[in-house]
């Protein structure tokens, strides 16, 4: 929990999943939204599954997807693209 609150994205995702498993869907979605907005794809997928199961709203899923896409776009750079192209 402490790592999640200090910005560790995977810990935030895990905390969200743990809350969902306990039946705290609203609290879980909030944690998953935060990690999705930090660029963590697994969180987007978790909210998507929750939406498909009726445990999250379409608006929550849309927010997670947009936040994830914004984070990924923000992390793009020419140098990263070039390194990826070269196999690094």
TAQUI-V422831 format. One record per helix or strand of 3 or more residues. SS is the DSSP state (alpha for helix, beta for strand). FROM is the first residue (numbers start at 1). LEN is the number of residues. Records with the same first field share a line. If there is no record, write none. Layout:
BEGIN
SS: FROM-LEN + FROM-LEN
END
This chain:
BEGIN
alpha: 2-4 + 9-13 + 25-13 + 41-12 + 58-18 + 78-8
END
